[in-house]
Every structure is written in C-alpha cells, then in structure tokens.
Amino acid sequence: MGIDVPGGGIVHPNFTGEMNTHVEITEGLVDRLIALGKPFDYFAYPNRDHGLHEGNGTEVHVRMLIIRYLIEHLPPGSR
C-alpha cells in the first residue's frame, strides 16, 4: 500500500505482519526510491496485517497518517 501524490512524494505504511508483502519487497522499494531521489515517508506497523485489526488504535492511526500526508502534500483547490 502506497499513495503517490501528484506534487511528488509517497507515503508507505508497512504492515510487518502481512504474509503477502515480505520485508525484502519493502526494502527494495525504499532502496529504489532513494536511488531515484524521490521523497517519501515510511511508517512500519509491527505485527499487523493489511486488515488493520491488530493493536488498539491502529486503524485510526493509519487513516490519520494518510489524511495528514494528503493535507500536507496536495495543493489546495481543484484541478
């Protein structure tokens, strides 16, 4: 799961308990973004899967992370 913002930048929440997305894949993505000089934000959620059901407050935290990122990185107004 990653959100690419038109103005540049990516936010990538990583759920380390996800069985279909291994840490090596995320590390490869991070290495590639660094090599390309692409700005990104990365946040790891330990022992959680993409369902966001593990851990108190996880679902709210992920949604707030994404909302905050969009507010900070999307230009105001419509296109």
Biopython code that builds the backbone (N, CA, C, O; Angstrom):
import numpy as np
from Bio.PDB.StructureBuilder import StructureBuilder

atoms = [
    (1, "MET", "N", (0.853, -1.168, 0.000)),
    (1, "MET", "CA", (0.000, 0.000, 0.000)),
    (1, "MET", "C", (0.895, 1.226, 0.000)),
    (1, "MET", "O", (1.704, 1.404, 0.911)),
    (2, "GLY", "N", (0.764, 2.036, -0.971)),
    (2, "GLY", "CA", (1.482, 3.289, -1.044)),
    (2, "GLY", "C", (0.605, 4.303, -1.747)),
    (2, "GLY", "O", (-0.183, 3.946, -2.621)),
    (3, "ILE", "N", (0.735, 5.547, -1.377)),
    (3, "ILE", "CA", (-0.056, 6.589, -2.006)),
    (3, "ILE", "C", (0.896, 7.556, -2.667)),
    (3, "ILE", "O", (1.711, 8.193, -2.001)),
    (4, "ASP", "N", (0.793, 7.666, -3.986)),
    (4, "ASP", "CA", (1.629, 8.575, -4.755)),
    (4, "ASP", "C", (0.877, 9.893, -4.902)),
    (4, "ASP", "O", (-0.250, 9.913, -5.396)),
    (5, "VAL", "N", (1.487, 10.977, -4.483)),
    (5, "VAL", "CA", (0.852, 12.283, -4.511)),
    (5, "VAL", "C", (1.316, 13.022, -5.763)),
    (5, "VAL", "O", (2.512, 13.039, -6.053)),
    (6, "PRO", "N", (0.386, 13.639, -6.519)),
    (6, "PRO", "CA", (0.755, 14.300, -7.772)),
    (6, "PRO", "C", (1.875, 15.318, -7.629)),
    (6, "PRO", "O", (2.673, 15.471, -8.554)),
    (7, "GLY", "N", (1.963, 16.017, -6.511)),
    (7, "GLY", "CA", (3.009, 17.007, -6.317)),
    (7, "GLY", "C", (4.364, 16.396, -6.001)),
    (7, "GLY", "O", (5.335, 17.124, -5.796)),
    (8, "GLY", "N", (4.446, 15.099, -5.961)),
    (8, "GLY", "CA", (5.681, 14.412, -5.612)),
    (8, "GLY", "C", (5.591, 13.853, -4.215)),
    (8, "GLY", "O", (4.956, 14.439, -3.338)),
    (9, "GLY", "N", (6.207, 12.753, -4.018)),
    (9, "GLY", "CA", (6.225, 12.140, -2.698)),
    (9, "GLY", "C", (5.337, 10.921, -2.612)),
    (9, "GLY", "O", (4.374, 10.767, -3.364)),
    (10, "ILE", "N", (5.682, 10.070, -1.688)),
    (10, "ILE", "CA", (4.942, 8.833, -1.452)),
    (10, "ILE", "C", (4.880, 8.609, 0.046)),
    (10, "ILE", "O", (5.848, 8.870, 0.760)),
    (11, "VAL", "N", (3.755, 8.130, 0.518)),
    (11, "VAL", "CA", (3.657, 7.657, 1.891)),
    (11, "VAL", "C", (3.442, 6.150, 1.795)),
    (11, "VAL", "O", (2.600, 5.678, 1.031)),
    (12, "HIS", "N", (4.212, 5.408, 2.576)),
    (12, "HIS", "CA", (4.129, 3.952, 2.524)),
    (12, "HIS", "C", (4.010, 3.397, 3.935)),
    (12, "HIS", "O", (5.014, 3.232, 4.627)),
    (13, "PRO", "N", (2.771, 3.104, 4.369)),
    (13, "PRO", "CA", (2.639, 2.394, 5.633)),
    (13, "PRO", "C", (2.916, 0.915, 5.396)),
    (13, "PRO", "O", (2.364, 0.326, 4.466)),
    (14, "ASN", "N", (3.750, 0.317, 6.209)),
    (14, "ASN", "CA", (4.125, -1.085, 6.041)),
    (14, "ASN", "C", (3.620, -1.883, 7.237)),
    (14, "ASN", "O", (3.900, -1.545, 8.387)),
    (15, "PHE", "N", (2.875, -2.943, 6.951)),
    (15, "PHE", "CA", (2.311, -3.782, 7.989)),
    (15, "PHE", "C", (3.170, -5.041, 8.073)),
    (15, "PHE", "O", (3.056, -5.935, 7.234)),
    (16, "THR", "N", (4.026, -5.105, 9.083)),
    (16, "THR", "CA", (5.053, -6.154, 9.131)),
    (16, "THR", "C", (4.491, -7.545, 9.352)),
    (16, "THR", "O", (5.201, -8.527, 9.132)),
    (17, "GLY", "N", (3.250, -7.666, 9.776)),
    (17, "GLY", "CA", (2.640, -8.975, 9.957)),
    (17, "GLY", "C", (1.962, -9.493, 8.700)),
    (17, "GLY", "O", (1.416, -10.596, 8.696)),
    (18, "GLU", "N", (1.993, -8.714, 7.647)),
    (18, "GLU", "CA", (1.368, -9.109, 6.382)),
    (18, "GLU", "C", (2.154, -10.245, 5.753)),
    (18, "GLU", "O", (3.359, -10.123, 5.531)),
    (19, "MET", "N", (1.483, -11.336, 5.469)),
    (19, "MET", "CA", (2.161, -12.523, 4.941)),
    (19, "MET", "C", (2.453, -12.419, 3.450)),
    (19, "MET", "O", (3.312, -13.144, 2.948)),
    (20, "ASN", "N", (1.766, -11.539, 2.726)),
    (20, "ASN", "CA", (1.952, -11.438, 1.280)),
    (20, "ASN", "C", (2.971, -10.379, 0.869)),
    (20, "ASN", "O", (3.378, -10.331, -0.292)),
    (21, "THR", "N", (3.378, -9.547, 1.795)),
    (21, "THR", "CA", (4.355, -8.499, 1.482)),
    (21, "THR", "C", (5.524, -8.651, 2.442)),
    (21, "THR", "O", (5.455, -8.221, 3.593)),
    (22, "HIS", "N", (6.567, -9.250, 1.972)),
    (22, "HIS", "CA", (7.718, -9.520, 2.818)),
    (22, "HIS", "C", (8.608, -8.283, 2.927)),
    (22, "HIS", "O", (8.608, -7.423, 2.046)),
    (23, "VAL", "N", (9.352, -8.211, 4.000)),
    (23, "VAL", "CA", (10.184, -7.043, 4.279)),
    (23, "VAL", "C", (11.172, -6.779, 3.138)),
    (23, "VAL", "O", (11.520, -5.626, 2.887)),
    (24, "GLU", "N", (11.624, -7.816, 2.451)),
    (24, "GLU", "CA", (12.569, -7.622, 1.346)),
    (24, "GLU", "C", (11.947, -6.798, 0.219)),
    (24, "GLU", "O", (12.639, -6.018, -0.435)),
    (25, "ILE", "N", (10.651, -6.970, -0.005)),
    (25, "ILE", "CA", (9.976, -6.184, -1.042)),
    (25, "ILE", "C", (9.958, -4.714, -0.648)),
    (25, "ILE", "O", (10.252, -3.845, -1.468)),
    (26, "THR", "N", (9.615, -4.437, 0.603)),
    (26, "THR", "CA", (9.599, -3.060, 1.078)),
    (26, "THR", "C", (10.994, -2.458, 1.054)),
    (26, "THR", "O", (11.161, -1.299, 0.673)),
    (27, "GLU", "N", (11.996, -3.228, 1.455)),
    (27, "GLU", "CA", (13.374, -2.728, 1.424)),
    (27, "GLU", "C", (13.790, -2.398, -0.007)),
    (27, "GLU", "O", (14.475, -1.402, -0.239)),
    (28, "GLY", "N", (13.385, -3.220, -0.959)),
    (28, "GLY", "CA", (13.686, -2.940, -2.362)),
    (28, "GLY", "C", (13.030, -1.657, -2.832)),
    (28, "GLY", "O", (13.638, -0.872, -3.560)),
    (29, "LEU", "N", (11.772, -1.438, -2.412)),
    (29, "LEU", "CA", (11.074, -0.200, -2.758)),
    (29, "LEU", "C", (11.795, 1.001, -2.172)),
    (29, "LEU", "O", (12.020, 1.991, -2.868)),
    (30, "VAL", "N", (12.158, 0.924, -0.898)),
    (30, "VAL", "CA", (12.857, 2.026, -0.238)),
    (30, "VAL", "C", (14.190, 2.311, -0.935)),
    (30, "VAL", "O", (14.524, 3.470, -1.181)),
    (31, "ASP", "N", (14.946, 1.267, -1.250)),
    (31, "ASP", "CA", (16.220, 1.452, -1.962)),
    (31, "ASP", "C", (16.014, 2.141, -3.303)),
    (31, "ASP", "O", (16.784, 3.028, -3.673)),
    (32, "ARG", "N", (14.976, 1.737, -4.035)),
    (32, "ARG", "CA", (14.703, 2.321, -5.354)),
    (32, "ARG", "C", (14.290, 3.780, -5.227)),
    (32, "ARG", "O", (14.744, 4.615, -6.009)),
    (33, "LEU", "N", (13.441, 4.105, -4.260)),
    (33, "LEU", "CA", (13.023, 5.494, -4.057)),
    (33, "LEU", "C", (14.217, 6.377, -3.714)),
    (33, "LEU", "O", (14.319, 7.507, -4.191)),
    (34, "ILE", "N", (15.113, 5.861, -2.888)),
    (34, "ILE", "CA", (16.326, 6.611, -2.541)),
    (34, "ILE", "C", (17.182, 6.828, -3.785)),
    (34, "ILE", "O", (17.662, 7.937, -4.021)),
    (35, "ALA", "N", (17.377, 5.775, -4.584)),
    (35, "ALA", "CA", (18.193, 5.877, -5.794)),
    (35, "ALA", "C", (17.619, 6.892, -6.776)),
    (35, "ALA", "O", (18.365, 7.581, -7.471)),
    (36, "LEU", "N", (16.291, 6.983, -6.831)),
    (36, "LEU", "CA", (15.636, 7.926, -7.735)),
    (36, "LEU", "C", (15.548, 9.335, -7.165)),
    (36, "LEU", "O", (15.139, 10.267, -7.858)),
    (37, "GLY", "N", (15.931, 9.488, -5.903)),
    (37, "GLY", "CA", (15.830, 10.799, -5.263)),
    (37, "GLY", "C", (14.385, 11.216, -5.027)),
    (37, "GLY", "O", (14.082, 12.406, -4.942)),
    (38, "LYS", "N", (13.505, 10.246, -4.922)),
    (38, "LYS", "CA", (12.073, 10.512, -4.744)),
    (38, "LYS", "C", (11.769, 10.710, -3.257)),
    (38, "LYS", "O", (12.150, 9.874, -2.438)),
    (39, "PRO", "N", (11.091, 11.800, -2.896)),
    (39, "PRO", "CA", (10.740, 11.983, -1.489)),
    (39, "PRO", "C", (9.672, 10.975, -1.072)),
    (39, "PRO", "O", (8.746, 10.687, -1.830)),
    (40, "PHE", "N", (9.810, 10.446, 0.135)),
    (40, "PHE", "CA", (8.820, 9.507, 0.628)),
    (40, "PHE", "C", (8.811, 9.504, 2.141)),
    (40, "PHE", "O", (9.781, 9.898, 2.789)),
    (41, "ASP", "N", (7.705, 9.054, 2.688)),
    (41, "ASP", "CA", (7.567, 8.841, 4.116)),
    (41, "ASP", "C", (7.225, 7.376, 4.314)),
    (41, "ASP", "O", (6.423, 6.808, 3.573)),
    (42, "TYR", "N", (7.830, 6.779, 5.303)),
    (42, "TYR", "CA", (7.671, 5.355, 5.560)),
    (42, "TYR", "C", (7.300, 5.169, 7.022)),
    (42, "TYR", "O", (7.903, 5.776, 7.908)),
    (43, "PHE", "N", (6.313, 4.336, 7.266)),
    (43, "PHE", "CA", (5.912, 4.068, 8.645)),
    (43, "PHE", "C", (5.626, 2.585, 8.777)),
    (43, "PHE", "O", (4.847, 2.039, 7.996)),
    (44, "ALA", "N", (6.239, 1.921, 9.747)),
    (44, "ALA", "CA", (6.047, 0.487, 9.962)),
    (44, "ALA", "C", (5.083, 0.255, 11.122)),
    (44, "ALA", "O", (5.187, 0.877, 12.179)),
    (45, "TYR", "N", (4.148, -0.654, 10.891)),
    (45, "TYR", "CA", (3.218, -1.093, 11.923)),
    (45, "TYR", "C", (3.575, -2.532, 12.278)),
    (45, "TYR", "O", (3.230, -3.449, 11.532)),
    (46, "PRO", "N", (4.261, -2.750, 13.403)),
    (46, "PRO", "CA", (4.737, -4.086, 13.762)),
    (46, "PRO", "C", (3.611, -5.078, 14.030)),
    (46, "PRO", "O", (2.621, -4.763, 14.691)),
    (47, "ASN", "N", (3.788, -6.273, 13.505)),
    (47, "ASN", "CA", (2.885, -7.400, 13.759)),
    (47, "ASN", "C", (1.430, -7.117, 13.403)),
    (47, "ASN", "O", (0.517, -7.614, 14.063)),
    (48, "ARG", "N", (1.217, -6.321, 12.366)),
    (48, "ARG", "CA", (-0.137, -6.038, 11.902)),
    (48, "ARG", "C", (-0.232, -6.413, 10.428)),
    (48, "ARG", "O", (0.747, -6.329, 9.687)),
    (49, "ASP", "N", (-1.431, -6.831, 10.013)),
    (49, "ASP", "CA", (-1.611, -7.114, 8.600)),
    (49, "ASP", "C", (-2.447, -6.001, 7.966)),
    (49, "ASP", "O", (-2.825, -5.042, 8.640)),
    (50, "HIS", "N", (-2.730, -6.130, 6.694)),
    (50, "HIS", "CA", (-3.425, -5.062, 5.977)),
    (50, "HIS", "C", (-4.861, -4.859, 6.445)),
    (50, "HIS", "O", (-5.487, -3.863, 6.084)),
    (51, "GLY", "N", (-5.396, -5.784, 7.243)),
    (51, "GLY", "CA", (-6.748, -5.632, 7.761)),
    (51, "GLY", "C", (-6.858, -4.583, 8.859)),
    (51, "GLY", "O", (-7.959, -4.134, 9.177)),
    (52, "LEU", "N", (-5.748, -4.195, 9.432)),
    (52, "LEU", "CA", (-5.674, -3.154, 10.462)),
    (52, "LEU", "C", (-6.428, -3.513, 11.738)),
    (52, "LEU", "O", (-6.827, -2.624, 12.489)),
    (53, "HIS", "N", (-6.625, -4.801, 11.990)),
    (53, "HIS", "CA", (-7.392, -5.201, 13.162)),
    (53, "HIS", "C", (-6.511, -5.432, 14.394)),
    (53, "HIS", "O", (-7.019, -5.476, 15.515)),
    (54, "GLU", "N", (-5.225, -5.577, 14.202)),
    (54, "GLU", "CA", (-4.344, -5.852, 15.336)),
    (54, "GLU", "C", (-3.927, -4.542, 16.002)),
    (54, "GLU", "O", (-3.649, -3.549, 15.330)),
    (55, "GLY", "N", (-3.891, -4.559, 17.297)),
    (55, "GLY", "CA", (-3.399, -3.405, 18.055)),
    (55, "GLY", "C", (-4.445, -2.315, 18.222)),
    (55, "GLY", "O", (-5.120, -1.929, 17.268)),
    (56, "ASN", "N", (-4.567, -1.832, 19.438)),
    (56, "ASN", "CA", (-5.501, -0.749, 19.724)),
    (56, "ASN", "C", (-5.099, 0.515, 18.983)),
    (56, "ASN", "O", (-3.942, 0.931, 19.030)),
    (57, "GLY", "N", (-6.052, 1.116, 18.305)),
    (57, "GLY", "CA", (-5.831, 2.399, 17.651)),
    (57, "GLY", "C", (-5.158, 2.329, 16.290)),
    (57, "GLY", "O", (-4.924, 3.368, 15.672)),
    (58, "THR", "N", (-4.838, 1.124, 15.802)),
    (58, "THR", "CA", (-4.110, 1.014, 14.531)),
    (58, "THR", "C", (-4.896, 1.601, 13.369)),
    (58, "THR", "O", (-4.352, 2.380, 12.587)),
    (59, "GLU", "N", (-6.153, 1.243, 13.248)),
    (59, "GLU", "CA", (-6.947, 1.715, 12.111)),
    (59, "GLU", "C", (-7.032, 3.238, 12.080)),
    (59, "GLU", "O", (-6.857, 3.853, 11.028)),
    (60, "VAL", "N", (-7.296, 3.834, 13.220)),
    (60, "VAL", "CA", (-7.379, 5.296, 13.292)),
    (60, "VAL", "C", (-6.024, 5.920, 12.967)),
    (60, "VAL", "O", (-5.955, 6.915, 12.245)),
    (61, "HIS", "N", (-4.949, 5.341, 13.497)),
    (61, "HIS", "CA", (-3.618, 5.900, 13.259)),
    (61, "HIS", "C", (-3.252, 5.874, 11.780)),
    (61, "HIS", "O", (-2.736, 6.860, 11.254)),
    (62, "VAL", "N", (-3.512, 4.757, 11.104)),
    (62, "VAL", "CA", (-3.199, 4.655, 9.678)),
    (62, "VAL", "C", (-3.998, 5.683, 8.886)),
    (62, "VAL", "O", (-3.453, 6.369, 8.022)),
    (63, "ARG", "N", (-5.278, 5.785, 9.181)),
    (63, "ARG", "CA", (-6.113, 6.733, 8.443)),
    (63, "ARG", "C", (-5.670, 8.175, 8.695)),
    (63, "ARG", "O", (-5.684, 8.991, 7.774)),
    (64, "MET", "N", (-5.281, 8.493, 9.915)),
    (64, "MET", "CA", (-4.790, 9.841, 10.217)),
    (64, "MET", "C", (-3.450, 10.108, 9.540)),
    (64, "MET", "O", (-3.197, 11.226, 9.090)),
    (65, "LEU", "N", (-2.591, 9.096, 9.463)),
    (65, "LEU", "CA", (-1.318, 9.227, 8.754)),
    (65, "LEU", "C", (-1.559, 9.608, 7.297)),
    (65, "LEU", "O", (-0.926, 10.525, 6.774)),
    (66, "ILE", "N", (-2.470, 8.905, 6.653)),
    (66, "ILE", "CA", (-2.763, 9.162, 5.242)),
    (66, "ILE", "C", (-3.413, 10.531, 5.061)),
    (66, "ILE", "O", (-3.032, 11.278, 4.159)),
    (67, "ILE", "N", (-4.381, 10.869, 5.900)),
    (67, "ILE", "CA", (-5.044, 12.172, 5.803)),
    (67, "ILE", "C", (-4.043, 13.302, 6.006)),
    (67, "ILE", "O", (-4.027, 14.267, 5.240)),
    (68, "ARG", "N", (-3.208, 13.185, 7.038)),
    (68, "ARG", "CA", (-2.201, 14.224, 7.309)),
    (68, "ARG", "C", (-1.252, 14.384, 6.125)),
    (68, "ARG", "O", (-0.907, 15.503, 5.745)),
    (69, "TYR", "N", (-0.833, 13.264, 5.548)),
    (69, "TYR", "CA", (0.074, 13.314, 4.398)),
    (69, "TYR", "C", (-0.582, 14.021, 3.213)),
    (69, "TYR", "O", (0.045, 14.860, 2.566)),
    (70, "LEU", "N", (-1.822, 13.691, 2.932)),
    (70, "LEU", "CA", (-2.517, 14.328, 1.807)),
    (70, "LEU", "C", (-2.701, 15.818, 2.051)),
    (70, "LEU", "O", (-2.509, 16.620, 1.136)),
    (71, "ILE", "N", (-3.070, 16.202, 3.265)),
    (71, "ILE", "CA", (-3.229, 17.627, 3.582)),
    (71, "ILE", "C", (-1.917, 18.375, 3.397)),
    (71, "ILE", "O", (-1.909, 19.491, 2.878)),
    (72, "GLU", "N", (-0.817, 17.779, 3.812)),
    (72, "GLU", "CA", (0.491, 18.434, 3.738)),
    (72, "GLU", "C", (1.055, 18.473, 2.313)),
    (72, "GLU", "O", (1.840, 19.364, 1.989)),
    (73, "HIS", "N", (0.663, 17.513, 1.455)),
    (73, "HIS", "CA", (1.321, 17.395, 0.160)),
    (73, "HIS", "C", (0.471, 17.691, -1.063)),
    (73, "HIS", "O", (1.017, 17.885, -2.149)),
    (74, "LEU", "N", (-0.842, 17.731, -0.921)),
    (74, "LEU", "CA", (-1.678, 18.067, -2.081)),
    (74, "LEU", "C", (-1.892, 19.570, -2.136)),
    (74, "LEU", "O", (-2.150, 20.202, -1.111)),
    (75, "PRO", "N", (-1.786, 20.143, -3.325)),
    (75, "PRO", "CA", (-2.044, 21.579, -3.433)),
    (75, "PRO", "C", (-3.522, 21.876, -3.210)),
    (75, "PRO", "O", (-4.380, 21.067, -3.564)),
    (76, "PRO", "N", (-3.821, 23.030, -2.626)),
    (76, "PRO", "CA", (-5.220, 23.369, -2.379)),
    (76, "PRO", "C", (-5.960, 23.659, -3.691)),
    (76, "PRO", "O", (-5.339, 23.998, -4.698)),
    (77, "GLY", "N", (-7.267, 23.526, -3.670)),
    (77, "GLY", "CA", (-8.081, 23.833, -4.831)),
    (77, "GLY", "C", (-8.242, 22.643, -5.762)),
    (77, "GLY", "O", (-7.536, 21.640, -5.650)),
    (78, "SER", "N", (-9.172, 22.775, -6.669)),
    (78, "SER", "CA", (-9.421, 21.694, -7.630)),
    (78, "SER", "C", (-8.602, 21.920, -8.889)),
    (78, "SER", "O", (-8.080, 23.009, -9.131)),
    (79, "ARG", "N", (-8.507, 20.878, -9.672)),
    (79, "ARG", "CA", (-7.770, 20.978, -10.944)),
    (79, "ARG", "C", (-8.728, 20.841, -12.081)),
    (79, "ARG", "O", (-8.321, 20.895, -13.241)),
]
sb = StructureBuilder()
sb.init_structure("model")
sb.init_model(0)
sb.init_chain("A")
sb.init_seg("    ")
for serial, (resi, resn, name, xyz) in enumerate(atoms, 1):
    if name == "N":
        sb.init_residue(resn, " ", resi, " ")
    sb.init_atom(name, np.array(xyz, "f"), 0.0, 1.0, " ", f" {name:<3s}", serial, name[0])
structure = sb.get_structure()
